[in-house]
Amino acid sequence: MATALAKSADAGSGTSVEYAARIEHVSKSFAGPAGQQLVLDDITLDVRPGEFVTLLGASGCGKSTLLNLVAGLDEPSAGGISTDGRPALMFQEHALFPWLTAGKNIELALRLRGLPKAERRGRAEELLELVRLKGAYGKRVHELSGGMRQRVALARALAQDSRLLLMDEPFAALDAITRDVLHDELTRIWRETNLSVLFVTHNVREAVRLAERVVLLSSRPGRIAREWTVGIPQPRRIEDTEVAELSVEITEQLRGEIRRHGQH
């Protein structure tokens, strides 16, 4: 299981954290018909406090596997993972309980965190307001659009009060306009809360539009092929010239990785 490692600051000044997540020489294998299949090979990566990192790669390169390892849902076959506290995980599907209202879905996370019952409703409403769903506390899941459901799922993840948010292609099923709006919202919330974010995607433009750093994984097995620091000021638009130019460069590298590993 992931463990926290912090570096103490000077006496009386609190605690400073070296990293939100530290992945050290991690490999992961799964049993297959032909024996053990190596999915991730010797991954070493740090996510700094307050940093937004995207993991990018072709389908099947191990992005989601790596995210699950960081979340503590599985164990690496080799290497180690440390995190600053327990991460919160947001999936591609909203995974909301349909028999609960938006507010009660969030309160469930607050209850599991140990927040007293008297404080849960107020905190849930604050989180709904943060994701721009003020007044939606009593709405059922079937009353919410796809984008609204993902906002509630984000609020529920934030309710866990983690310093590290893990996101596994959370906007992939949304239409382009809704996805663009949620890019704006996620960027705003990240900047307001100073969360660390590790975000999995196979969409190059999405990776560049959101991240401070883009990490490209090769395929079969997944290895870190290259990293880019994104120096484009936020807020960004997906159609910005600088976003488009860097996306072209990364796409060419991604295509090279796909050709090298014989994928189509």
C-alpha positions in Angstrom: 0.0 0.0 0.0 1.2 3.5 -0.7 2.7 5.3 2.3 3.4 9.0 2.9 6.8 10.4 3.2 7.2 14.0 4.3 10.2 16.3 4.9 9.9 18.4 8.0 10.4 22.2 7.7 12.0 24.4 10.4 10.5 24.0 13.8 7.3 26.0 14.2 6.8 26.4 10.4 4.8 23.2 9.8 5.6 20.4 7.4 6.7 20.7 3.8 6.2 17.7 1.5 8.8 16.6 -1.0 6.3 15.1 -3.4 2.7 14.2 -3.8 3.6 10.8 -5.4 6.9 9.1 -5.9 7.0 6.1 -8.3 10.4 4.3 -8.1 11.4 1.6 -10.6 7.9 0.2 -10.7 7.2 -2.8 -12.9 3.9 -4.7 -13.2 3.2 -8.2 -14.7 0.0 -10.1 -15.1 -0.5 -13.8 -15.8 -1.5 -14.5 -19.4 -2.0 -17.6 -21.6 1.7 -17.5 -22.6 2.9 -16.8 -19.0 3.7 -13.6 -17.2 3.0 -10.5 -19.4 5.1 -7.4 -18.5 2.7 -4.4 -18.7 4.9 -1.7 -17.0 8.6 -1.8 -17.0 10.9 0.3 -14.6 8.7 3.4 -14.2 10.2 6.2 -12.2 8.2 9.4 -11.8 7.6 12.1 -9.2 4.6 14.3 -9.0 5.4 17.5 -7.0 3.0 19.2 -4.6 0.5 21.2 -6.5 1.7 19.9 -9.9 -0.6 18.8 -12.7 0.8 15.9 -14.6 -0.8 14.0 -17.5 0.0 10.4 -18.5 -0.3 10.0 -22.2 0.0 7.0 -24.4 -1.7 4.6 -26.8 -4.5 2.3 -25.6 -3.1 -0.6 -23.7 0.2 1.0 -22.7 -0.5 0.7 -19.0 -1.6 4.2 -18.1 -4.7 3.0 -16.0 -2.6 0.2 -14.5 -0.1 2.7 -13.2 -2.9 4.9 -11.8 -4.4 2.0 -10.0 -1.0 1.2 -8.5 -0.7 4.8 -7.2 -4.2 4.6 -5.9 -3.3 1.4 -3.9 -5.8 -0.7 -5.7 -3.1 -3.1 -6.8 0.5 -3.8 -5.9 3.5 -3.5 -8.2 5.5 -6.6 -9.1 8.7 -4.7 -8.5 9.6 -1.2 -7.2 7.8 1.0 -4.8 5.2 3.8 -4.6 4.8 6.5 -1.9 2.1 9.2 -1.7 1.4 12.2 0.5 -1.6 10.6 2.2 -4.3 8.5 0.6 -5.1 9.6 -3.0 -8.6 10.3 -4.3 -9.5 8.5 -7.6 -12.0 9.7 -10.3 -12.9 7.2 -13.0 -14.1 7.6 -16.6 -17.6 6.6 -15.4 -19.0 8.7 -12.7 -19.8 5.7 -10.5 -22.5 7.6 -8.6 -25.1 5.7 -6.6 -28.4 6.3 -8.5 -30.6 5.8 -5.4 -28.8 8.7 -3.7 -29.1 12.4 -4.5 -26.1 14.4 -5.7 -25.6 15.7 -2.2 -25.9 12.3 -0.5 -23.3 10.8 -2.9 -20.9 13.5 -1.7 -21.9 13.0 2.0 -21.1 9.3 1.7 -17.5 10.2 1.0 -17.6 12.6 3.9 -19.0 10.0 6.2 -16.3 7.5 5.2 -13.8 10.2 6.0 -15.2 10.5 9.5 -16.8 13.9 9.2 -19.5 14.4 11.9 -23.1 14.1 10.6 -24.0 17.6 11.6 -21.3 19.0 9.3 -21.8 16.8 6.2 -24.7 18.7 4.5 -23.0 22.0 4.7 -19.7 20.7 3.4 -21.5 18.8 0.6 -23.2 22.0 -0.5 -19.9 23.9 -0.4 -18.3 21.3 -2.7 -21.3 21.4 -5.1 -20.8 25.2 -5.2 -17.1 24.7 -5.9 -17.9 22.6 -9.0 -20.6 25.1 -10.0 -23.6 23.0 -9.1 -25.1 25.2 -6.4 -28.7 24.1 -5.7 -28.2 20.6 -7.0 -28.0 18.9 -3.6 -31.4 17.2 -3.9 -31.2 16.1 -7.6 -31.1 12.5 -8.4 -28.5 11.1 -10.8 -31.0 10.6 -13.6 -31.9 14.3 -13.4 -28.3 15.3 -14.2 -26.6 15.6 -17.6 -23.4 13.7 -18.3 -21.3 16.8 -17.5 -23.2 17.5 -14.3 -22.7 13.9 -13.2 -18.9 14.2 -13.7 -19.0 17.4 -11.7 -20.7 15.6 -8.8 -18.1 12.8 -9.1 -15.4 15.4 -8.9 -17.0 17.0 -5.9 -17.1 13.5 -4.3 -13.4 13.0 -5.0 -12.6 16.4 -3.4 -14.7 15.4 -0.4 -12.0 12.8 0.5 -9.8 15.8 1.4 -6.8 14.2 -0.4 -3.9 16.3 -1.6 -3.5 14.0 -4.7 -6.3 13.6 -7.2 -6.0 10.7 -9.6 -8.1 11.0 -12.8 -8.6 8.1 -15.3 -9.9 9.7 -18.5 -12.8 11.3 -16.7 -14.1 13.3 -19.7 -13.6 10.8 -22.4 -17.3 10.0 -22.8 -18.4 13.6 -23.0 -19.1 15.7 -26.0 -16.5 18.2 -27.1 -18.2 21.3 -25.8 -19.0 19.8 -22.3 -15.5 18.4 -22.1 -14.0 21.9 -22.9 -16.2 23.5 -20.2 -15.0 20.8 -17.7 -11.4 21.4 -18.7 -11.9 25.1 -17.6 -13.6 24.0 -14.4 -10.9 21.5 -13.5 -8.2 24.0 -14.2 -9.9 26.6 -12.0 -10.4 24.1 -9.1 -6.8 22.9 -9.3 -5.5 26.4 -9.1 -7.9 27.4 -6.2 -7.1 24.3 -4.1 -3.4 23.7 -5.0 -4.1 20.0 -5.5 -1.7 17.7 -7.1 -3.2 15.9 -10.1 -2.2 12.8 -12.0 -4.4 12.7 -15.1 -4.6 9.7 -17.6 -5.6 10.4 -21.2 -5.0 9.3 -24.7 -6.0 12.7 -26.1 -2.9 14.7 -26.9 -4.6 18.1 -27.0 -6.3 17.4 -23.7 -3.0 16.5 -22.1 -1.3 19.7 -23.3 -4.4 21.9 -22.5 -4.4 20.8 -18.9 -0.9 19.8 -17.7 2.2 21.5 -16.4 4.0 18.3 -17.5 3.1 15.6 -20.1 4.6 12.1 -19.6 4.5 9.8 -22.7 4.4 6.1 -22.1 5.6 3.6 -24.7 3.6 0.4 -25.3 4.1 -3.3 -24.5 5.5 -2.9 -21.9 4.9 0.7 -20.8 8.0 2.7 -20.2 8.5 6.4 -19.9 9.5 7.4 -23.5 9.7 11.2 -23.0 8.5 14.1 -20.9 7.5 17.7 -21.8 7.3 20.7 -19.5 4.4 22.8 -20.7 5.3 26.4 -20.3 2.1 27.8 -21.8 0.4 30.2 -19.3 -3.0 29.1 -17.9 -5.8 29.5 -18.6 -5.3 27.8 -22.0 -7.7 27.0 -24.8 -7.6 23.7 -26.7 -7.5 25.7 -30.0 -4.6 28.0 -28.9 -1.7 28.1 -31.3 0.9 27.1 -28.7 -1.3 24.2 -27.5 -1.7 23.0 -31.1 2.0 23.3 -31.9 3.1 21.3 -28.9 0.3 18.8 -29.5 1.7 18.2 -33.0 5.2 17.5 -31.6 3.9 15.1 -29.0 1.6 13.4 -31.5 4.6 12.7 -33.8 6.5 11.2 -30.9 3.4 9.1 -30.0 3.1 7.8 -33.6 6.7 6.8 -33.5 6.2 4.8 -30.3 3.2 3.1 -31.9 5.1 2.2 -35.1 8.1 1.0 -33.0 5.9 -1.4 -31.1 3.9 -2.6 -34.1 0.5 -1.2 -32.9 -2.2 0.1 -35.3 
